[in-house]
Amino acid sequence: MESPLVTVIVPTYNHARFLPLVLTAIREQTHTPLEVVVVDDCSTDGSAAVAASMGVPVIRTPGNSGPAVARNLGAAHANGEILFFVDSDVALAPDAVATGVALLAADPALGAVCGIEDPDPLIRSTRVEDYRAHQHHYWSIASEGEVSFLWSAMFAVRASVFREIGPFNPELRHTEEVDYGRRLSDHYRVRITRAIRGRMGHDRELPTLLRKLFQRGRLRVPLYARQRRFAQGYETPARALASLAAALAVLTLPAPFLLGPWWAAAPALALAAWALGDAGMFRFVFGRKCPLFGAYFVAVHFVVGLVILAGVGAGALQWLASPSFRRLYDARTPEPAR
């Protein structure tokens, strides 16, 4: 049986430092035949020139529009029976595409299959990158199996299914993959698996990461308010309660000074509840890294939990005040890519 043509679609925005590693990894894929399309979303760091210098076709968006528009444009120019989307900061393992094709072929009810990134970052220049790589790897591994979201950094989908479901919503910039996963999982199964691997680049600076997580927390509110449940995957009730416990630990810190020393138990218990919410992840990190990094990881993750909760709180207030925000995911489904 002849192997299907796979189109690897690489949306990029200001990832020139990662692109040589990413495109080299695509060239080293074991699956053939393969075509590659890079979609440059008006980068300002020479990303398009880097891709062109490596002999890869580059399509440009009319203006900086976000990853949803870039992915849709790549799909519209694809010739493959299978679309393999990979972000421009992810270097795939050599068998990633072949594994994705095999998994889709083995299960016609499988709409998309998503990969899991390694616990070590693609390029390590700061501890923040190391934190994010470990945190995201563990949450992905813990979610392995059937999910209702889409891990869009690396996933394979049949071109026919992509046309059937329709493209990513071009109006969304931070949560387009959550919306797409919801739409896709209404008709097909979606799986995340460590059988598809890659090494991913991450934000180097903590403020950049925190701003991104705040926005993602805020923009999830209208979707989850309508569904009245979390997506099946990363955002578990235990992690939501852990974030609330982190906030409670901060809020009760003054209690022993105002109400007496026995009240020191309140923030201590809240902090313990927070740690229990993701105890497996902390064991994983301390098992791989030195105690000093483990302590750094715990401190950063505590701040991350507070920031995500603040984003959700801001989203809840905006949901109450803004009818248009409540309708964020009610927009007309985009026309399929052609």
Secondary structure, 3 states (H helix, E strand, C coil): CCCCCEEEEEEECCCCCCHHHHHHHHHCCCCCCEEEEEEECCCCCCHHHHHHHCCCCEEECCCCCCHHHHHHHHHHCCCCCEEEEECCCEEECCCHHHHHHHHHHHCCCEEEEEEEECCCCCCCCCHHHHHHHHHHHHHHHHCCEEECCCCCCEEEEEHHHHHHHCCCCCCCCCCHHHHHHHHHHCCCEEEEEEEEEEEECCCCCHHHHHHHHHHHHHHHHHHHHHHCCCCCCCCCHHHHHHHHHHHHHHHCCCHHHHHCHHHHHHHHHHHHHHHHHCHHHHHHHHHHCCHHHHHHHHHHHHHHHHHHHHHHHHHHHHHHHCHHHHCCCCCCCCCCCC
